[in-house]
Amino acid sequence: MIKIDIPKVDVSIIERTQVRDENEPVIKSIEGFIDIHKIPRDKGGIILFYNKKDELLFVGKARKLRQRVKKHLEDTVSPIQNHREEVYRIDVCLVEDPMERDIYETYITNKFQAKYNVDKVYYK
């Protein structure tokens, strides 16, 4: 049996509204998320989307994490485009090796039965 340790979460953001100070600029919200700037711009890794009940909705991988998260929240061809209102938390795990990203994505999708993943699914 192969043992796979899921990488630790490096960045976790939740849907929230901005509580502004007097001199603070307004942060543009993308589907209710204002902390996307915390996700590394030029790092690769795994993206996990959760709802308020802590259920895994979707697992994805990316060579450039922040750009991919934005695409999932704004794009018209994202697998979660019809379920964005369910997303409450986004976890990001930094994984630079492309092969490792692919293995983790497949493993996490099947181990935790991500609700909206349709590719690489073996549990149905």
Secondary structure as UniProt FT lines:
FT   STRAND          11..14
FT   TURN            22..23
FT   TURN            31..32
FT   HELIX           36..38
FT   STRAND          45..50
FT   TURN            52..53
FT   STRAND          56..62
FT   HELIX           65..74
FT   TURN            79..82
FT   HELIX           84..86
FT   STRAND          89..94
FT   HELIX           98..111
FT   TURN            112..113
FT   TURN            115..116
FT   TURN            119..120
//
